[in-house]
Amino acid sequence: MKRLYFLLTLILTMTTAFAQQVVTRSNVNLRSLPTTDSRVLLQIPRGTSIELSGCETDWCEIYFNGQTGYIAKQYTVSESQYRSIERKESAHPLEPVNYYTNSRGNTVQSPTHYDRPPAGATAKCRDGSYSFSQSRRGTCSHHGGVAMWLQ
């Protein structure tokens, strides 16, 4: 019995020791299996801090927002690397930023003009603004339509 307890303690300690805190460097799909062909359970937004454990090859099993699934490790970086990337790549709005509530009840940033493509934008509208719409229907409808999908 003591051996079993010791072995379980050792396994839990090793699992915790290998856990790694990272940040998503782009929007990342949480998938049901460790393949790009598997079902997408949800999307983890860029800049979200997550804990990786149980990584095998290029995929890691994680628990996020009540769901257990897999993400591709290549879309994560350390927190210090993420801060460095953000400083270099940050887009700056050219007008005040506003928000609206979409049909799903989520608060979403309204289309906004930026000096370069901002993180989280899903489309560039024909008037040059960037949309953060979470569905394709109605995206850029008051901005001349979609000029280009970004994701």
Secondary structure as GFF3:
##gff-version 3
##sequence-region A 1 151
A	DSSP	alpha_helix	2	18	.	.	.	ID=ss1
A	DSSP	beta_strand	20	24	.	.	.	ID=ss2
A	DSSP	beta_strand	28	31	.	.	.	ID=ss3
A	DSSP	beta_strand	40	44	.	.	.	ID=ss4
A	DSSP	beta_strand	49	56	.	.	.	ID=ss5
A	DSSP	beta_strand	59	64	.	.	.	ID=ss6
A	DSSP	beta_strand	67	72	.	.	.	ID=ss7
A	DSSP	three_ten_helix	73	75	.	.	.	ID=ss8
A	DSSP	beta_strand	76	77	.	.	.	ID=ss9
A	DSSP	alpha_helix	79	89	.	.	.	ID=ss10
A	DSSP	beta_strand	99	101	.	.	.	ID=ss11
A	DSSP	beta_strand	107	109	.	.	.	ID=ss12
A	DSSP	beta_strand	123	125	.	.	.	ID=ss13
A	DSSP	beta_strand	130	131	.	.	.	ID=ss14
A	DSSP	beta_strand	146	149	.	.	.	ID=ss15
###
